[in-house]
Amino acid sequence: MISRLFVLLFLLVATVSPAQQKPKASAPLARQMADSFMRRYPDSLGLADNKVARWGYEQGLMLKAIERVWQQTGEQKYLDYMVRILDYSIGPDGAIQRYKYEDFNLDNINTGRALLTLSQQSGLAPEKYRLAAQRLHQQLEAQPRTKEGGYWHKKRYPHQIWLDGLYMAEPFAAEYAKVFNQPADFDHVALQFAQVEKHLVDSKTGLLYHGYDESREQRWANKTTGLSPNFWGRGMGWYAMALVDVLDYFPKDHPERAKLVQYLQRLAPVLARYQDPKTGGWWQVSDQAGRAGNYIETSASCMFVYALAKGARLGYLDKKYQKVARKGYEGIVKQFVVQEPTGLLTLNGTVSVGGLGGSPYRDGSYEYYLSEPLQQNDFKGVGPFIMAGVELEMGK
């Protein structure tokens, strides 16, 4: 009888897929996720297996996440990883492989943040990283702009400001201004946020539209306002992270710094209001909770957790937003984080992309945002998950 009971218990345990097991609590989840990522991508950050890494914002996002873990732990392996990945793309003269200046693509600026980090480390031949960072800064100096000075998101997207672009360019620009003592650059950074607050904030909800077309020529643009038709979660996530990150570098006495803090303080209660009370997460289309097809999306949720947790830790926001952030993080872990049979952590539920215009044409409709596929271990989810976890550990 005892042996039969033992067999039944064994079979019951064996039917539970290891991939559905919750992660062990042996180390902070942010560190476990970072270690899992480095094991999956030991040499270069291609977005798909056996594909050459390109120079893009997703690689920069992940390097920043790894940097956060390095700063928290002091473990050399994380810095060594950053060096190994960047050296895949940076030549001795600072030339950046697979980067095209003439595209004037803000997405290409974000990885410059890792360049600035390495340029300030002794013993790493920092000159090549400094030269590469200067190349990216030169792009920003010549970046096409709207009539009011807002950066076009890309040369091939003329007259358009996207929320994504604030994270892609402005934290780099603010840190560059500090490192190389170029105070006038802070004015340009502040202007980019002012343009978003002027044109993309919805007066009724406080949410931000994904894009703004100054020319009103795009099919997705409202002919009166120039705005895209919906509130995309990750777009606002990029913006929220950009706000808390540029404040790391803005001079305390800069006349525009207080406005940046005010923008974050305006946004925080809006994010809390649209947090799903059941799961703690945020929806793919932010104001359409429960609508058919809509879903809780991982990357936006991680980004909001990061921004709220960091804002509260540094005193920009009331401490109550730590609770909002922690509820969001716990929901993400419960719903989307699993441990593989190999011991690696996996993050589910990240939408692969979200854009406007292009070919095939993306019209910014509700149906469009729900048409993009979900990905497992997508950089845009994994990076913010790591950064959110580090922030919450620091805020304890």
Buried (B, 14 or more C-beta within 10 A) or exposed (E): EEEEEEEEEEEEEEEEEEEEEEBEEEEBBBBBBBBBBBEBBEEBBBBEEEEEBBBBBBBBBBBBBBBBBBEBBEEEEBBEBBBEBBBBBBEEEBEBEEBEEEEBBBBBBBBBBBBBBBBEEEEBEBEBBBBBBBBBBEBBEEBBBBEEEBBBBBBEBBBBBBBBBBBBBBBBBBBBBBBBEEEEBBEBBBBBBBBBBEBBBBEEEBBBBBBBBBEBEBEBBBEEBBBBBBBBBBBBBBBBBBBBBBBEBBEEEBEBBEBBBEBBBEBBBBBBEBBBEEBBBBBBBBBBBEEEEBBBBBBBBBBBBBBBBBBBBBEBBBEEBBEBBBBBBBBBBEBBBBBBEEEBBBBBBBBEEBBBBEEEEBBBBBEBBBEBEBBEBBBBBBBBBBBBBBBBBBBE
